[in-house]
């Protein structure tokens, strides 16, 4: 089982590896816009859910000053942190990174190797967003990779969250409660992800897959 960083650490993490697209540092115009959008959306959904800042901070286990900085647009969260807030607020990930009034994307290319990578502490599990962030019309698509022997324990996402996995290379074992299956290259799996679930690569080569998130939750 991998060890994840604390949420405070995730929120303070520098966006340093891939300053591309909308994930620029907070000093750049794109970075400031993203920080403002995420902060505004978190505050809006927090109020819509009838939560005080203290209640949300306790729910996601961050300090109140961190949450205040985030809602004020003074802090860019990591993608992992956005996932945690989305789950706590029971909204899709895309709802928190959406830019109000942002023009619709007509034609967008995401080159190989670009896009923010979220990884476990030992880098055994890696997830890269390959859909354009901040575009509510776009499905959420991720490229994931598991090193040989990697086991990734995933917490339950917000109610009504589903995952659709397609294995591109290697072997992937996915389990959710009493259900489990082994997938090989070309196999696909659709399952409810609002329960604890587990990914494992039992093979000797790296496993790669594409994952699509879908939601039936209210916003």
C-alpha positions, 0 to 999 in steps of 0.5 A: 500500500502506498503512502500518500502525502498529507493534504496540506503537503499536497496543497503546498506542492509546487507545480514545478515539473510541467508548467504547461497549459493551465497549470502554470505557477501562481505568478503567471496569468494562467496560474492566477486564473486557475487559483481564482477559479478553483478557490471560487468554485470551492467556496461556491460549492461549500456554501451550496452544501451549507458548510462553514469553512471550519466544517470543510477544513475538518472534513478534508483535514486541512488547517483553516488558514490553508483553506482560507488562502485557497478560497481567496485564490492565493494558493494553487492546489495539486490535482490530488488535492482537488480530487480530495475537495471534489470528493468532500463536496460531492461534485465532479473534479471538473466542476472545481477547475471550471473557468466561468465564462471560458470560451469553448475549446473547438480543437485541442491537442495534448502532446505525449508527455504533457499534462500534470502527473500525480504519483504515489510517494514511491512513483509506483502509481502515476496518473496524467490528465490527458483531457483539457482542464477547466473545460466542463464539456470535456470528459475527464480522461487520465493515463495511468501507469503502475510499476511491476508489483505496484498496489494502489488503494483508492478511497471512495470517490463522491457518490455517483462516480464511475470509472471506465478503464481500458488496459493498453499494456500489461496486466491490471487487477481491479477489485471493489469490495466483493468484485475483482477481475484481471484485465489484459491489454485490450480489456475494459472495465466499467465500475462504480468508484464511490466505494473503496477500490484497488488497482494492482499490477501483478506482472513483470512489466509496467501496466498502462491504461486509460481511465475515464471518469463519469458522474451522476452527482448533483452540482 
